[in-house]
Amino acid sequence: MIAIVAFCIGSMVYVYALRGESRWAGVGEYIRKGWPIFTPFNSLLYLFTQSRGRPPIMDMSLYPELAELQDNWEVIRDEAVALMEGGGFDSISDPDSASFYDIGFRTFYKYGWTKFYLNWYGYTHESAKRTCPKTLELLRKIPSINGAMFSLLPPSGKLTRHLDPVACSLRYHLGLKTPNHDDCYISVDGQTHSWRDGQPLLFDVTYLHFVHNDANANRLILMCDIDRPMSWFGRLLNWPYKQLLRATVVPNTDEDRRGFANLVFSGIAPILAKSKRLKESNLIAYKALKYTVNSLLILFVGWLVWLSISFILWLI
């Protein structure tokens, strides 16, 4: 028990104060945006990640299997542009659509970001089969791809500083139709990269990063989750994370399957909307409700993480 508590505390200190060059603004930001409850399990995955997968931004020459995407970027671009011009992204940010309830990327909509899923952790979207068959064929050739989507960020769009809560995968970007300008960029742990058509980027999303499109054109990219390169034991540890992400499948259209998280999130969204109205009429009641729900969620997830870490340390 003492060893588990010490490991959890040590993991949080490592991620908060030692990992990477970018620093949190304070403990408050770390708690709000850092998802510290996942930090101990993430740290185990970092421990068993191969050296080529540890920097904030990866050397693409160490991932030759991904060259297939870059070599065919124009084929992918043509399908993505046709989808965009045909209105394929329009319904994604509509609150009346199931595609709106994306628990993984839900906070990005207010800054103009939107997406179109191609596949996601074992599920291939029917809407993507219909609209992007050539891109899906290319993705099928690369087993290390866990999920893929087209991502669109309009002029003046942005994603505030954040990190992804789980260290399951690395993140791959391929420029398709971008401003080709330094004013459209991503900063990963203090390293800035501006997108260019046909050029790739592979980075670790569990480092602090943010995005700005200050140019005068859309940024359209292919975005993929790529297997974190790990030892066989690391892959065994990562299996529960992949099962968790299977539940986060979000449909593009009604023809696509809905994951459990999407169903739950769409069900509680009206309650969340009512709670925002409560905030305006009774701030004390709103805060009591907010902290109660958040505490129950943290306790539940913490219990799951605690069980996982206990089992893994027992195996070790």
C-alpha positions in Angstrom: 0.0 0.0 0.0 2.8 2.4 0.9 4.6 1.6 -2.3 1.5 2.3 -4.4 0.9 5.7 -2.7 4.6 6.7 -3.1 4.5 5.7 -6.7 1.3 7.8 -7.4 2.7 10.8 -5.6 6.1 10.5 -7.3 4.4 10.2 -10.7 2.4 13.4 -10.2 5.5 15.3 -9.1 7.4 14.0 -12.1 4.7 15.1 -14.6 4.0 18.4 -12.9 7.5 19.6 -12.1 10.1 17.6 -14.1 8.8 16.2 -17.4 9.3 18.5 -20.4 10.3 22.1 -20.7 6.9 23.8 -20.6 5.7 24.3 -17.1 2.2 24.4 -15.6 1.0 27.9 -14.5 0.3 26.4 -11.1 -1.2 23.4 -9.3 -4.7 24.7 -10.1 -4.0 24.5 -13.9 -2.5 21.0 -13.4 -5.6 19.8 -11.6 -8.0 21.3 -14.1 -6.2 20.4 -17.3 -3.6 17.8 -16.4 -5.9 14.9 -15.5 -3.5 13.9 -12.6 -5.7 10.9 -11.8 -4.3 9.3 -15.0 -0.7 10.3 -14.3 0.5 7.2 -12.4 -0.7 4.8 -15.2 0.7 7.1 -17.8 4.1 7.1 -16.0 4.2 3.3 -16.3 3.7 3.6 -20.0 6.5 6.2 -20.2 8.7 3.8 -18.4 8.2 1.1 -20.9 8.3 3.3 -24.0 11.2 2.8 -26.4 13.7 5.7 -26.7 12.5 6.7 -30.2 9.0 7.4 -28.7 10.1 9.6 -25.7 10.9 13.1 -27.2 8.0 15.7 -27.4 8.4 15.7 -31.2 9.6 12.5 -32.9 12.1 11.9 -35.7 10.0 10.8 -38.7 12.9 8.7 -40.1 12.4 6.3 -37.1 8.9 5.6 -38.3 9.3 4.4 -41.9 5.9 2.7 -41.9 4.2 6.1 -41.9 5.9 7.1 -45.2 3.0 5.5 -47.0 0.7 8.3 -45.9 3.1 11.1 -46.9 3.8 9.5 -50.3 0.0 9.5 -51.0 -0.9 12.8 -49.3 -2.5 14.2 -52.5 -4.9 11.2 -52.7 -5.9 11.8 -49.1 -6.1 15.6 -49.6 -8.5 15.2 -52.6 -11.0 13.1 -50.5 -10.7 15.4 -47.5 -11.3 18.5 -49.7 -14.3 16.9 -51.4 -15.7 16.1 -48.0 -15.2 19.6 -46.8 -16.7 21.2 -49.9 -19.6 18.8 -49.7 -20.5 19.9 -46.2 -19.2 16.8 -44.5 -17.9 18.8 -41.5 -21.1 20.9 -41.1 -23.2 18.6 -38.8 -20.3 17.7 -36.5 -20.7 20.8 -34.3 -24.5 20.7 -34.3 -25.8 20.1 -30.7 -28.8 18.3 -32.2 -26.4 15.7 -33.7 -24.9 12.7 -31.9 -21.6 13.6 -33.4 -21.5 16.7 -31.2 -21.1 14.7 -28.0 -17.5 13.8 -28.3 -16.2 13.4 -24.8 -12.6 13.4 -25.9 -12.6 16.6 -28.0 -15.8 18.3 -26.7 -14.1 21.5 -25.5 -12.5 22.3 -28.9 -15.7 23.2 -30.7 -16.0 26.6 -29.1 -12.7 27.7 -30.7 -13.8 26.7 -34.3 -12.2 23.3 -34.5 -14.1 20.4 -36.0 -13.4 16.9 -37.4 -14.6 13.9 -39.4 -13.7 10.5 -38.1 -12.3 7.8 -40.4 -11.8 5.0 -37.9 -11.3 4.8 -34.1 -9.7 2.0 -32.1 -11.1 -1.0 -33.9 -14.2 0.6 -35.6 -14.3 2.0 -39.1 -17.0 4.5 -39.7 -19.6 3.7 -42.3 -19.8 7.3 -43.4 -16.0 7.2 -44.1 -16.3 4.0 -46.1 -18.8 5.9 -48.3 -16.9 9.1 -48.7 -13.2 8.3 -48.2 -12.5 4.8 -49.5 -9.0 5.6 -50.8 -7.9 7.1 -47.5 -9.2 4.1 -45.6 -7.3 1.7 -47.9 -4.1 3.5 -47.1 -4.8 3.5 -43.4 -5.4 -0.3 -43.5 -1.9 -0.8 -44.7 -0.4 0.5 -41.4 -1.4 -1.7 -38.4 0.1 0.8 -35.9 -2.7 3.3 -36.6 -5.2 3.1 -33.8 -7.5 5.9 -35.1 -7.7 8.6 -37.7 -9.8 11.7 -38.6 -9.7 14.8 -40.8 -9.3 17.9 -38.6 -10.4 21.4 -39.7 -9.4 24.6 -38.0 -10.6 27.9 -39.6 -8.9 31.3 -39.6 -8.7 32.7 -36.0 -9.3 29.3 -34.6 -7.3 28.0 -31.7 -6.9 25.3 -29.1 -5.8 26.5 -25.7 -2.9 25.0 -23.8 -3.7 21.4 -22.8 -2.6 17.8 -23.0 -4.4 14.5 -23.7 -5.2 12.6 -20.5 -4.1 9.2 -21.6 -0.7 8.1 -23.0 -2.1 5.4 -25.1 -0.8 6.7 -28.5 1.3 9.2 -30.2 -0.3 11.8 -32.5 0.4 12.1 -36.2 -0.4 15.1 -38.3 -0.2 15.3 -42.1 -0.8 18.7 -43.8 -3.4 18.4 -46.6 -4.7 21.9 -47.3 -3.1 24.4 -45.0 -2.2 28.1 -45.1 1.5 27.0 -45.5 2.4 29.9 -43.3 4.1 30.3 -39.9 1.0 32.0 -38.5 -0.7 28.6 -38.5 1.2 26.5 -36.0 1.3 24.1 -33.0 3.6 24.5 -30.0 4.5 21.2 -28.3 6.5 21.6 -25.1 7.8 24.9 -26.3 8.8 23.6 -29.8 6.8 25.3 -32.6 5.8 23.6 -35.8 3.9 25.2 -38.7 1.9 23.0 -41.0 2.8 22.6 -44.7 0.9 20.7 -47.4 2.3 17.1 -47.6 4.5 17.4 -44.5 4.1 15.2 -41.4 4.5 15.7 -37.7 4.6 13.1 -35.0 4.4 14.1 -31.3 3.5 13.0 -27.8 0.1 14.5 -26.9 0.8 14.1 -23.2 3.2 17.1 -23.3 1.6 20.5 -23.0 0.7 21.9 -26.4 -1.5 24.5 -28.0 -2.6 25.5 -31.5 -3.2 28.8 -33.3 -4.4 29.5 -36.8 -3.7 33.2 -37.2 -3.5 32.9 -41.0 -6.4 33.8 -43.5 -7.1 30.2 -44.7 -8.4 26.9 -43.3 -6.0 24.3 -41.9 -7.1 20.9 -43.0 -5.0 17.9 -41.9 -5.1 14.2 -41.4 -4.8 13.3 -37.7 -3.9 9.8 -36.5 -3.3 8.0 -33.2 -0.2 5.9 -33.6 0.9 3.0 -31.4 3.3 4.2 -28.7 6.5 2.1 -29.3 6.9 -0.1 -26.2 8.2 -3.4 -25.0 5.9 -6.4 -24.9 5.1 -5.7 -21.3 4.3 -2.0 -22.1 1.9 -3.2 -24.8 0.3 -5.4 -22.2 -0.1 -2.4 -19.9 -1.5 -0.3 -22.7 -4.3 -2.8 -23.5 -6.8 -1.4 -20.9 -6.4 2.1 -22.3 -7.2 0.9 -25.8 -10.3 -0.8 -24.5 -11.3 2.5 -22.8 -10.9 4.4 -26.0 -13.0 1.9 -27.9 -15.9 3.2 -25.8 -15.3 6.7 -27.1 -16.4 6.1 -30.7 -18.3 9.1 -32.0 -20.5 8.9 -35.1 -20.2 11.4 -38.0 -23.7 10.6 -39.2 -26.6 8.4 -38.1 -25.2 5.5 -40.1 -22.2 5.2 -37.8 -22.1 3.3 -34.5 -22.2 5.2 -31.2 -19.8 4.3 -28.4 -20.9 3.9 -24.8 -19.3 7.2 -23.8 -21.1 9.1 -26.6 -24.4 7.6 -25.4 -23.8 8.6 -21.8 -22.5 12.1 -22.6 -25.4 12.9 -24.9 -27.7 11.8 -22.0 -26.2 14.0 -19.4 -25.6 17.0 -21.7 -29.2 18.4 -21.0 -28.4 18.2 -17.2 -25.2 20.1 -17.8 -27.1 22.7 -19.7 -29.6 23.1 -16.9 -26.7 23.4 -14.4 -25.3 26.3 -16.3 -28.7 28.1 -16.0 -28.6 27.2 -12.3 -25.2 29.0 -12.1 -26.9 32.2 -13.1 -29.8 31.9 -10.6 -28.2 30.2 -7.6 -24.4 30.1 -7.6 -24.1 28.3 -4.2 -26.4 25.4 -5.4 -24.5 25.3 -8.7 -21.1 24.9 -7.0 -22.4 22.3 -4.7 -23.8 20.2 -7.6 -20.6 20.8 -9.6 -18.2 19.7 -6.9 -20.4 16.7 -5.9 -20.5 15.3 -9.5 -16.8 16.0 -10.1 -15.9 14.3 -6.8 -17.9 11.2 -7.6 -16.4 11.0 -11.0 -12.8 11.4 -9.7 -13.5 8.8 -7.0 -14.8 6.3 -9.5 -12.0 6.8 -12.0 -9.4 6.8 -9.2 -10.7 3.5 -8.0 -10.3 2.0 -11.4 -6.8 3.4 -11.8 -5.9 2.3 -8.3 -7.0 -1.3 -9.1 -5.0 -1.3 -12.3 -1.8 0.0 -10.7 -2.1 -2.4 -7.8 -2.4 -5.3 -10.2 0.5 -4.2 -12.4 2.8 -3.7 -9.4 1.8 -7.1 -8.2 2.8 -8.6 -11.6 6.1 -6.7 -11.5 
